[in-house]
């Protein structure tokens, strides 16, 4: 399970962000998420919008963020959100663009820029499209004048446009759909000044009806509990917090006609007192973190867990960081590194057809691709085990890192047997002697 943080101020904009990344790395994180604000990245219409190096784009802080993550071996997830005024006739960032192709071109530029083929700009592995589109704060309208939900169908157009661009710019990237908030209504509120919302499972059910059908690699969701409550709080359907994920998974499979729908938890956390009066005590936040990670890790379809945020910030009323504003650690910071190490998404679980001899697998080596550029040479020392017994070892010729940050390596398993589980250890190094260690669990099917 990929586990990490989202904290745009601390990791992208604050002074000392490189030092903050060093600190985040010591928390054993395997992924960081950030929001790509389309309106900020393209404040004026680009002349060649699909070109990632068009002069209208403002990618400097995002370039730095991706470099800081990848050189430390941390995967990156980018969530695209926020329409510029030139694309929707001067309306707010939560209003869809007038022409979906404008979003397609922007998404293509982003994915192309971060596909690992441009020197000095490493790859991005994960993408999301729009943030919490079941809330009027992020996507409006939610309902039409007759009170019928329309946001799922608006989002379907948004998502298809962005998905096409991402796939064109980087076919290897994985794309999550949804990014849904945990709570919402079933019907229009209709009250002036009140935010319109749609319950996440209602949103997903209606999205599944959109034609043409949408294609995605995972459903992204933010299964927060109600402020001041713990991770075992059960909301009522069609809302969906952490305990409701098993039923949500079943519904997603039914609605989208899938056998399994990977779920990415791309925001989660608990705010703390005294900064948040209705939050929980810092010690209780730590206990809730442990419980939540344990719950998520027992759900095999949950493949990502992003904690929001890393450090409390004086410019925000949101107080769920594992660090206080002054950088001092909360109790949650003391247990996060061990939890993240136990579920490290870089130590992958792979299924291989029985009878395969010396199977080839993809191993994350983001550091080498980021430091050495595309085609960086990676040296390896590999050992394969079955039930704790060494069954093979090898030191193959160096292989080139793929632009995506992965390397493809042949393992020394003589022959994969159905029902057996093999553990393969990789000691990887580059020409400068920098070393990393990865572990893969390979199951025969």
Residue pairs with C-beta under 8 A, 6 or more apart in sequence:
1 296
1 297
1 302
1 303
1 304
1 305
1 343
1 345
2 30
2 31
2 75
2 126
2 264
2 303
2 304
2 305
2 345
2 346
3 29
3 30
3 31
3 293
3 304
3 305
3 306
3 307
3 339
3 340
3 343
3 344
3 345
4 24
4 29
4 30
4 31
4 32
4 33
4 74
4 75
4 305
4 306
4 307
4 340
5 11
5 24
5 27
5 29
5 32
5 33
5 306
5 307
5 308
5 309
5 310
6 32
6 33
6 34
6 35
6 266
6 267
6 306
6 307
6 308
6 309
7 308
7 309
7 310
7 311
7 313
7 321
8 34
8 35
9 313
9 315
9 316
10 17
10 20
10 309
10 310
10 311
10 313
11 17
11 20
11 21
11 24
11 32
11 34
11 65
11 68
11 310
12 34
12 61
12 62
12 64
12 65
13 61
14 20
14 313
17 64
17 68
18 68
20 310
20 311
21 68
21 69
21 72
22 72
24 32
24 72
24 74
24 310
25 72
25 73
25 74
26 337
27 322
27 333
27 336
27 337
27 340
28 336
28 337
28 338
28 340
28 341
28 344
29 74
29 340
30 74
30 75
30 340
30 344
30 345
30 346
31 74
31 75
31 76
31 77
31 125
31 126
31 304
31 306
31 345
32 65
32 69
32 74
32 75
32 76
32 77
32 306
33 76
33 77
33 78
33 79
33 126
33 128
33 266
33 267
33 306
34 62
34 65
34 76
34 77
34 78
34 79
35 78
35 79
35 81
35 82
35 131
36 62
36 78
36 79
36 80
36 81
36 110
37 81
37 82
37 93
38 80
38 81
38 82
38 83
38 84
38 87
38 93
38 103
38 106
39 82
39 83
39 84
39 85
39 93
40 58
40 82
41 57
41 58
41 59
41 62
41 106
41 110
42 49
42 56
42 57
42 58
42 84
42 106
43 56
43 58
43 84
44 56
44 84
44 86
45 56
45 84
45 86
45 87
46 54
46 55
46 56
46 57
46 105
46 109
47 54
47 55
47 56
48 54
49 102
49 105
49 106
49 109
50 105
50 108
50 109
50 112
50 165
50 168
51 109
52 59
52 109
52 110
52 112
52 113
52 118
52 169
53 113
54 109
57 109
59 113
62 78
63 113
63 121
65 76
66 76
66 114
66 121
66 122
66 124
67 120
67 121
67 122
67 370
69 75
69 76
69 122
69 366
70 76
70 122
70 123
70 366
70 367
70 369
70 370
70 405
71 122
71 367
71 370
71 371
72 367
73 346
73 364
73 366
73 367
73 436
74 366
75 125
75 126
75 345
75 346
75 364
75 366
75 405
76 114
76 123
76 124
76 125
76 126
77 124
77 125
77 126
77 127
77 128
77 176
77 264
77 266
77 304
77 306
78 110
78 114
78 124
78 126
78 127
78 128
79 127
79 128
79 129
79 130
79 131
79 179
79 220
79 266
80 103
80 106
80 107
80 110
80 127
80 128
80 129
80 130
80 162
81 93
81 130
81 131
81 138
82 93
82 94
83 91
83 92
83 93
83 94
83 95
83 96
83 97
83 103
84 93
85 91
87 97
87 98
87 99
87 102
87 103
88 95
88 96
88 97
88 98
89 98
92 140
94 136
94 137
94 138
94 139
94 140
95 140
96 139
96 154
96 157
96 158
97 103
97 158
97 161
100 157
100 158
100 160
100 161
101 161
103 158
103 161
103 162
103 165
104 161
104 162
104 164
104 165
104 168
105 165
106 165
107 129
107 161
107 162
107 163
107 164
107 165
107 166
107 169
108 164
108 165
108 166
108 168
108 169
109 165
109 169
110 165
110 166
110 169
111 124
111 127
111 165
111 166
111 167
111 168
111 169
111 170
111 173
112 168
112 169
112 170
113 121
113 169
114 121
114 122
114 123
114 124
114 170
115 123
115 124
115 169
115 170
115 172
115 173
115 403
115 404
116 122
116 123
116 170
116 369
116 374
116 402
116 403
116 404
116 405
117 374
117 403
119 373
119 374
120 373
122 366
122 369
122 370
122 405
123 170
123 172
123 366
123 369
123 403
123 404
123 405
124 170
124 173
125 173
125 174
125 404
125 405
126 173
126 174
126 175
126 176
126 264
126 304
127 162
127 166
127 173
127 174
127 175
127 176
128 175
128 176
128 177
128 179
128 220
128 264
128 266
129 158
129 159
129 162
129 163
129 175
129 176
129 177
129 179
130 138
130 139
130 155
130 158
130 159
130 162
130 179
131 138
131 179
132 138
132 139
132 179
132 180
132 181
132 222
133 139
133 151
133 154
133 155
133 158
133 178
133 179
133 180
133 203
134 142
134 151
134 180
134 181
134 184
134 197
134 198
134 199
134 200
134 203
135 142
135 181
135 184
135 195
135 197
136 142
136 195
136 196
136 197
137 195
139 151
139 154
139 155
139 158
140 151
140 196
141 150
141 151
141 154
141 196
142 149
142 150
142 151
142 188
142 196
142 197
142 198
143 149
143 150
143 151
143 187
143 188
143 196
143 198
144 150
147 187
147 188
147 190
149 198
149 202
149 203
149 206
151 198
151 203
152 198
152 203
152 204
152 206
152 207
152 209
152 210
153 206
153 207
153 210
155 203
155 207
156 207
156 210
156 214
159 177
159 214
159 216
160 212
160 214
162 175
163 175
163 214
163 215
163 216
166 173
166 175
167 173
167 175
170 404
172 402
172 403
172 404
173 404
174 217
174 218
175 216
175 217
176 216
176 217
176 218
176 219
176 220
176 264
176 266
177 207
177 214
177 216
177 218
177 219
177 220
178 200
178 203
178 204
178 207
178 219
178 220
178 221
179 220
179 221
179 222
179 266
180 200
180 203
180 204
180 219
180 220
180 221
180 222
180 240
181 197
181 200
181 222
181 224
182 200
182 221
182 222
182 223
182 224
182 225
182 235
182 239
182 240
182 241
183 197
183 199
183 200
183 226
183 235
183 239
183 241
184 197
184 198
184 199
184 200
184 202
184 203
184 238
184 239
185 196
185 197
185 198
185 199
186 198
186 199
186 202
186 238
188 196
189 195
189 196
189 197
199 238
199 239
200 221
200 238
200 239
200 240
200 248
201 237
201 238
201 239
201 240
201 248
201 251
202 238
204 219
204 248
204 251
204 252
204 255
205 238
205 251
205 255
207 214
208 255
208 256
213 256
217 262
218 261
218 262
218 263
218 264
218 303
218 304
219 252
219 261
219 262
219 263
219 264
220 263
220 264
220 265
220 266
221 240
221 245
221 248
221 263
221 264
221 265
221 266
222 265
222 266
222 267
222 268
223 240
223 241
223 242
223 244
223 245
223 265
223 268
224 241
224 267
224 268
224 269
225 231
225 233
225 235
225 241
225 242
225 270
226 233
226 235
226 241
227 271
227 276
227 278
227 279
228 278
228 279
228 280
230 270
230 280
230 284
230 288
230 291
231 242
231 243
231 288
231 291
231 292
231 295
232 242
232 243
232 291
232 295
233 241
233 243
234 241
234 243
234 244
235 241
235 243
235 244
237 244
237 247
240 247
240 248
242 268
242 292
242 295
242 296
243 295
245 263
245 296
245 299
245 302
246 299
248 263
249 261
249 263
249 299
249 301
252 258
252 261
252 263
253 259
253 260
253 261
260 301
261 301
262 301
262 302
262 303
263 299
263 301
263 302
263 303
263 304
264 302
264 303
264 304
264 306
265 296
265 302
265 304
265 305
265 306
266 304
266 306
267 306
267 308
268 292
268 305
268 306
268 307
268 308
269 307
269 308
269 309
269 320
270 279
270 280
270 284
270 285
270 288
270 289
270 320
271 278
271 279
271 280
271 318
271 319
271 320
272 279
272 280
272 281
272 282
272 285
272 319
272 320
272 330
273 279
273 280
273 281
273 282
275 312
275 319
275 325
276 317
276 318
276 319
279 285
279 319
279 320
280 288
282 330
282 331
282 332
283 331
285 320
285 322
285 330
285 331
285 332
286 330
286 331
286 332
286 334
286 335
289 307
289 322
289 332
289 335
289 336
289 339
290 335
290 339
292 305
293 305
293 339
293 343
296 302
296 305
297 342
297 343
303 345
304 345
305 343
307 320
307 322
307 336
308 318
308 320
309 316
309 318
309 320
309 321
310 321
310 322
310 323
311 321
311 322
311 323
311 324
311 325
311 327
312 318
312 319
312 320
312 321
312 323
312 324
312 325
313 321
313 325
314 325
321 330
322 329
322 330
322 332
322 333
322 336
323 329
323 330
323 333
324 330
346 364
346 438
347 438
347 439
347 440
347 441
348 361
348 362
348 363
348 364
348 438
348 440
348 441
349 440
349 441
349 443
350 361
350 440
350 441
350 442
350 443
351 442
351 443
351 445
352 359
352 361
352 416
352 442
352 443
352 444
352 445
353 416
353 444
353 445
354 416
354 417
354 418
354 444
354 445
355 415
355 416
356 415
356 416
357 413
357 414
357 415
357 416
358 410
358 411
358 412
358 413
358 414
359 410
359 411
359 413
359 416
359 442
360 408
360 409
360 410
360 411
361 408
361 409
361 411
361 424
361 440
361 442
362 406
362 407
362 408
363 406
363 407
363 408
363 409
363 426
363 428
363 438
363 440
364 405
364 406
364 438
365 378
365 401
365 405
365 406
365 407
365 428
365 436
365 438
366 405
367 430
367 434
367 436
368 376
368 378
368 401
368 407
368 428
368 430
368 434
368 436
369 376
369 401
369 402
369 403
369 404
369 405
370 405
371 430
371 432
371 434
372 401
372 430
372 431
374 401
374 403
375 400
375 401
376 400
376 401
376 430
377 398
377 399
377 400
377 401
377 430
377 431
378 398
378 399
378 400
378 401
378 407
378 428
378 429
378 430
379 395
379 398
379 428
379 429
379 430
379 431
380 395
380 396
380 398
380 399
380 407
380 409
380 426
380 427
380 428
380 429
381 393
381 395
381 426
381 427
382 393
382 394
382 395
382 396
382 409
382 411
382 412
382 424
382 425
382 426
382 427
383 390
383 392
383 393
383 412
383 424
383 425
384 390
384 391
384 392
384 393
384 411
384 412
384 413
384 422
384 423
384 424
385 391
385 422
385 423
385 424
385 425
386 420
386 421
386 422
386 423
391 412
391 413
391 414
391 422
392 411
392 412
392 413
392 414
393 412
394 410
394 411
394 412
396 409
396 410
399 407
399 408
399 409
400 407
401 407
402 408
407 428
409 426
411 424
411 440
411 442
412 424
413 422
413 424
413 442
416 422
416 442
416 444
417 444
418 444
418 445
419 444
420 443
420 444
421 441
421 442
421 443
421 444
422 441
422 442
422 443
422 444
423 439
423 440
423 441
423 442
424 439
424 440
424 442
425 437
425 438
425 439
426 437
426 438
426 439
426 440
427 435
427 437
428 435
428 436
428 437
428 438
429 435
429 436
